[in-house]
């Protein structure tokens, strides 16, 4: 479940343009993806969740789109890969836990 998040406190318009460019590149590559978001409040921004992409290709996309890091995962494991020149230089590994959905209130 790799992901690319476009954003380090850039102007909203710049982020939106980069997001559209990344989406176009993912489509050109035939990459399957889903839209998502990362962060909360003023730091919340859109992201793409990719399937079947290795850490090397993910790092290349991160480099091409000016990212400091990309999130890469498999199963219940995830790693935040910090980038330098398009290659991962450090990984912060975590275990993922699925939470049950919150019950909906009936109307």
Biotite code that builds the C-alpha atoms (Angstrom):
import biotite.structure as struc

atoms = struc.array([
    struc.Atom([0.000, 0.000, 0.000], chain_id="A", res_id=1, res_name="UNK", atom_name="CA", element="C"),
    struc.Atom([2.531, 2.611, -1.058], chain_id="A", res_id=2, res_name="UNK", atom_name="CA", element="C"),
    struc.Atom([1.512, 6.229, -1.099], chain_id="A", res_id=3, res_name="UNK", atom_name="CA", element="C"),
    struc.Atom([2.777, 9.521, -2.329], chain_id="A", res_id=4, res_name="UNK", atom_name="CA", element="C"),
    struc.Atom([1.825, 12.654, -0.549], chain_id="A", res_id=5, res_name="UNK", atom_name="CA", element="C"),
    struc.Atom([2.457, 15.891, -2.344], chain_id="A", res_id=6, res_name="UNK", atom_name="CA", element="C"),
    struc.Atom([3.117, 18.494, 0.159], chain_id="A", res_id=7, res_name="UNK", atom_name="CA", element="C"),
    struc.Atom([5.492, 20.229, 2.368], chain_id="A", res_id=8, res_name="UNK", atom_name="CA", element="C"),
    struc.Atom([3.699, 23.521, 3.064], chain_id="A", res_id=9, res_name="UNK", atom_name="CA", element="C"),
    struc.Atom([3.576, 24.636, -0.569], chain_id="A", res_id=10, res_name="UNK", atom_name="CA", element="C"),
    struc.Atom([1.000, 27.029, -1.901], chain_id="A", res_id=11, res_name="UNK", atom_name="CA", element="C"),
    struc.Atom([-2.358, 25.323, -2.452], chain_id="A", res_id=12, res_name="UNK", atom_name="CA", element="C"),
    struc.Atom([-2.322, 26.063, -6.208], chain_id="A", res_id=13, res_name="UNK", atom_name="CA", element="C"),
    struc.Atom([1.177, 24.560, -6.573], chain_id="A", res_id=14, res_name="UNK", atom_name="CA", element="C"),
    struc.Atom([0.089, 21.445, -4.658], chain_id="A", res_id=15, res_name="UNK", atom_name="CA", element="C"),
    struc.Atom([-3.024, 21.064, -6.836], chain_id="A", res_id=16, res_name="UNK", atom_name="CA", element="C"),
    struc.Atom([-0.949, 21.342, -10.024], chain_id="A", res_id=17, res_name="UNK", atom_name="CA", element="C"),
    struc.Atom([1.556, 18.776, -8.763], chain_id="A", res_id=18, res_name="UNK", atom_name="CA", element="C"),
    struc.Atom([-1.268, 16.442, -7.743], chain_id="A", res_id=19, res_name="UNK", atom_name="CA", element="C"),
    struc.Atom([-2.776, 16.633, -11.254], chain_id="A", res_id=20, res_name="UNK", atom_name="CA", element="C"),
    struc.Atom([0.647, 16.039, -12.830], chain_id="A", res_id=21, res_name="UNK", atom_name="CA", element="C"),
    struc.Atom([1.241, 13.018, -10.592], chain_id="A", res_id=22, res_name="UNK", atom_name="CA", element="C"),
    struc.Atom([-2.183, 11.613, -11.450], chain_id="A", res_id=23, res_name="UNK", atom_name="CA", element="C"),
    struc.Atom([-1.429, 12.021, -15.172], chain_id="A", res_id=24, res_name="UNK", atom_name="CA", element="C"),
    struc.Atom([1.921, 10.231, -14.724], chain_id="A", res_id=25, res_name="UNK", atom_name="CA", element="C"),
    struc.Atom([0.303, 7.364, -12.809], chain_id="A", res_id=26, res_name="UNK", atom_name="CA", element="C"),
    struc.Atom([-2.286, 6.964, -15.574], chain_id="A", res_id=27, res_name="UNK", atom_name="CA", element="C"),
    struc.Atom([0.452, 7.089, -18.241], chain_id="A", res_id=28, res_name="UNK", atom_name="CA", element="C"),
    struc.Atom([2.296, 4.309, -16.392], chain_id="A", res_id=29, res_name="UNK", atom_name="CA", element="C"),
    struc.Atom([-0.910, 2.245, -16.131], chain_id="A", res_id=30, res_name="UNK", atom_name="CA", element="C"),
    struc.Atom([-0.528, 2.302, -12.346], chain_id="A", res_id=31, res_name="UNK", atom_name="CA", element="C"),
    struc.Atom([-3.608, 1.371, -10.313], chain_id="A", res_id=32, res_name="UNK", atom_name="CA", element="C"),
    struc.Atom([-4.267, 3.884, -7.570], chain_id="A", res_id=33, res_name="UNK", atom_name="CA", element="C"),
    struc.Atom([-6.884, 5.224, -5.193], chain_id="A", res_id=34, res_name="UNK", atom_name="CA", element="C"),
    struc.Atom([-7.272, 8.733, -3.907], chain_id="A", res_id=35, res_name="UNK", atom_name="CA", element="C"),
    struc.Atom([-6.825, 9.346, -0.208], chain_id="A", res_id=36, res_name="UNK", atom_name="CA", element="C"),
    struc.Atom([-5.584, 11.979, 2.204], chain_id="A", res_id=37, res_name="UNK", atom_name="CA", element="C"),
    struc.Atom([-2.927, 12.311, 4.860], chain_id="A", res_id=38, res_name="UNK", atom_name="CA", element="C"),
    struc.Atom([-2.661, 14.584, 7.844], chain_id="A", res_id=39, res_name="UNK", atom_name="CA", element="C"),
    struc.Atom([-5.224, 16.520, 9.783], chain_id="A", res_id=40, res_name="UNK", atom_name="CA", element="C"),
    struc.Atom([-6.511, 20.076, 9.951], chain_id="A", res_id=41, res_name="UNK", atom_name="CA", element="C"),
    struc.Atom([-4.399, 22.587, 8.062], chain_id="A", res_id=42, res_name="UNK", atom_name="CA", element="C"),
    struc.Atom([-1.863, 19.821, 7.271], chain_id="A", res_id=43, res_name="UNK", atom_name="CA", element="C"),
    struc.Atom([-4.415, 17.558, 5.562], chain_id="A", res_id=44, res_name="UNK", atom_name="CA", element="C"),
    struc.Atom([-3.752, 17.085, 1.868], chain_id="A", res_id=45, res_name="UNK", atom_name="CA", element="C"),
    struc.Atom([-4.559, 14.633, -0.897], chain_id="A", res_id=46, res_name="UNK", atom_name="CA", element="C"),
    struc.Atom([-2.484, 11.551, -1.562], chain_id="A", res_id=47, res_name="UNK", atom_name="CA", element="C"),
    struc.Atom([-2.562, 8.549, -3.883], chain_id="A", res_id=48, res_name="UNK", atom_name="CA", element="C"),
    struc.Atom([-2.475, 4.960, -2.640], chain_id="A", res_id=49, res_name="UNK", atom_name="CA", element="C"),
    struc.Atom([-0.725, 2.723, -5.171], chain_id="A", res_id=50, res_name="UNK", atom_name="CA", element="C"),
    struc.Atom([-0.714, -1.033, -5.605], chain_id="A", res_id=51, res_name="UNK", atom_name="CA", element="C"),
    struc.Atom([1.962, -3.344, -6.963], chain_id="A", res_id=52, res_name="UNK", atom_name="CA", element="C"),
    struc.Atom([4.828, -0.867, -7.021], chain_id="A", res_id=53, res_name="UNK", atom_name="CA", element="C"),
    struc.Atom([8.231, -1.493, -5.522], chain_id="A", res_id=54, res_name="UNK", atom_name="CA", element="C"),
    struc.Atom([10.136, 0.852, -3.240], chain_id="A", res_id=55, res_name="UNK", atom_name="CA", element="C"),
    struc.Atom([12.614, 1.777, -6.000], chain_id="A", res_id=56, res_name="UNK", atom_name="CA", element="C"),
    struc.Atom([9.928, 2.921, -8.434], chain_id="A", res_id=57, res_name="UNK", atom_name="CA", element="C"),
    struc.Atom([8.068, 4.638, -5.612], chain_id="A", res_id=58, res_name="UNK", atom_name="CA", element="C"),
    struc.Atom([11.262, 6.518, -4.648], chain_id="A", res_id=59, res_name="UNK", atom_name="CA", element="C"),
    struc.Atom([11.734, 7.557, -8.298], chain_id="A", res_id=60, res_name="UNK", atom_name="CA", element="C"),
    struc.Atom([8.213, 8.981, -8.413], chain_id="A", res_id=61, res_name="UNK", atom_name="CA", element="C"),
    struc.Atom([8.854, 10.736, -5.115], chain_id="A", res_id=62, res_name="UNK", atom_name="CA", element="C"),
    struc.Atom([12.021, 12.277, -6.517], chain_id="A", res_id=63, res_name="UNK", atom_name="CA", element="C"),
    struc.Atom([10.326, 13.316, -9.759], chain_id="A", res_id=64, res_name="UNK", atom_name="CA", element="C"),
    struc.Atom([7.598, 15.080, -7.795], chain_id="A", res_id=65, res_name="UNK", atom_name="CA", element="C"),
    struc.Atom([9.868, 16.723, -5.222], chain_id="A", res_id=66, res_name="UNK", atom_name="CA", element="C"),
    struc.Atom([8.993, 14.614, -2.187], chain_id="A", res_id=67, res_name="UNK", atom_name="CA", element="C"),
    struc.Atom([11.095, 14.372, 0.951], chain_id="A", res_id=68, res_name="UNK", atom_name="CA", element="C"),
    struc.Atom([9.595, 10.946, 1.727], chain_id="A", res_id=69, res_name="UNK", atom_name="CA", element="C"),
    struc.Atom([7.169, 8.295, 0.468], chain_id="A", res_id=70, res_name="UNK", atom_name="CA", element="C"),
    struc.Atom([5.156, 5.705, 2.366], chain_id="A", res_id=71, res_name="UNK", atom_name="CA", element="C"),
    struc.Atom([5.620, 2.078, 1.329], chain_id="A", res_id=72, res_name="UNK", atom_name="CA", element="C"),
    struc.Atom([3.918, -0.957, 2.800], chain_id="A", res_id=73, res_name="UNK", atom_name="CA", element="C"),
    struc.Atom([2.881, -4.556, 2.450], chain_id="A", res_id=74, res_name="UNK", atom_name="CA", element="C"),
    struc.Atom([0.331, -6.436, 4.494], chain_id="A", res_id=75, res_name="UNK", atom_name="CA", element="C"),
    struc.Atom([0.434, -5.040, 8.002], chain_id="A", res_id=76, res_name="UNK", atom_name="CA", element="C"),
    struc.Atom([3.860, -3.416, 7.665], chain_id="A", res_id=77, res_name="UNK", atom_name="CA", element="C"),
    struc.Atom([4.582, 0.117, 6.489], chain_id="A", res_id=78, res_name="UNK", atom_name="CA", element="C"),
    struc.Atom([7.725, 2.209, 6.165], chain_id="A", res_id=79, res_name="UNK", atom_name="CA", element="C"),
    struc.Atom([8.189, 5.911, 5.678], chain_id="A", res_id=80, res_name="UNK", atom_name="CA", element="C"),
    struc.Atom([11.110, 6.087, 3.245], chain_id="A", res_id=81, res_name="UNK", atom_name="CA", element="C"),
    struc.Atom([13.080, 9.335, 3.520], chain_id="A", res_id=82, res_name="UNK", atom_name="CA", element="C"),
    struc.Atom([14.550, 10.292, 0.141], chain_id="A", res_id=83, res_name="UNK", atom_name="CA", element="C"),
    struc.Atom([17.765, 11.922, -0.985], chain_id="A", res_id=84, res_name="UNK", atom_name="CA", element="C"),
    struc.Atom([18.168, 12.323, -4.727], chain_id="A", res_id=85, res_name="UNK", atom_name="CA", element="C"),
    struc.Atom([15.530, 9.716, -5.505], chain_id="A", res_id=86, res_name="UNK", atom_name="CA", element="C"),
    struc.Atom([16.850, 6.934, -3.316], chain_id="A", res_id=87, res_name="UNK", atom_name="CA", element="C"),
    struc.Atom([15.749, 5.906, 0.137], chain_id="A", res_id=88, res_name="UNK", atom_name="CA", element="C"),
    struc.Atom([18.303, 6.897, 2.756], chain_id="A", res_id=89, res_name="UNK", atom_name="CA", element="C"),
    struc.Atom([16.345, 6.035, 5.897], chain_id="A", res_id=90, res_name="UNK", atom_name="CA", element="C"),
    struc.Atom([13.258, 3.979, 6.723], chain_id="A", res_id=91, res_name="UNK", atom_name="CA", element="C"),
    struc.Atom([10.926, 4.394, 9.674], chain_id="A", res_id=92, res_name="UNK", atom_name="CA", element="C"),
    struc.Atom([9.072, 1.080, 9.989], chain_id="A", res_id=93, res_name="UNK", atom_name="CA", element="C"),
    struc.Atom([5.684, 0.615, 11.643], chain_id="A", res_id=94, res_name="UNK", atom_name="CA", element="C"),
    struc.Atom([3.018, -2.065, 12.038], chain_id="A", res_id=95, res_name="UNK", atom_name="CA", element="C"),
    struc.Atom([-0.453, -1.215, 10.767], chain_id="A", res_id=96, res_name="UNK", atom_name="CA", element="C"),
    struc.Atom([-3.543, -2.005, 12.777], chain_id="A", res_id=97, res_name="UNK", atom_name="CA", element="C"),
    struc.Atom([-6.998, -2.107, 11.209], chain_id="A", res_id=98, res_name="UNK", atom_name="CA", element="C"),
    struc.Atom([-9.638, -0.588, 13.410], chain_id="A", res_id=99, res_name="UNK", atom_name="CA", element="C"),
    struc.Atom([-13.260, -1.677, 13.145], chain_id="A", res_id=100, res_name="UNK", atom_name="CA", element="C"),
    struc.Atom([-15.475, 0.914, 11.497], chain_id="A", res_id=101, res_name="UNK", atom_name="CA", element="C"),
    struc.Atom([-17.283, 3.217, 13.854], chain_id="A", res_id=102, res_name="UNK", atom_name="CA", element="C"),
    struc.Atom([-20.974, 2.384, 14.158], chain_id="A", res_id=103, res_name="UNK", atom_name="CA", element="C"),
    struc.Atom([-23.256, 4.713, 12.246], chain_id="A", res_id=104, res_name="UNK", atom_name="CA", element="C"),
    struc.Atom([-26.065, 6.469, 14.044], chain_id="A", res_id=105, res_name="UNK", atom_name="CA", element="C"),
    struc.Atom([-29.499, 5.551, 12.779], chain_id="A", res_id=106, res_name="UNK", atom_name="CA", element="C"),
    struc.Atom([-31.790, 8.377, 11.740], chain_id="A", res_id=107, res_name="UNK", atom_name="CA", element="C"),
])
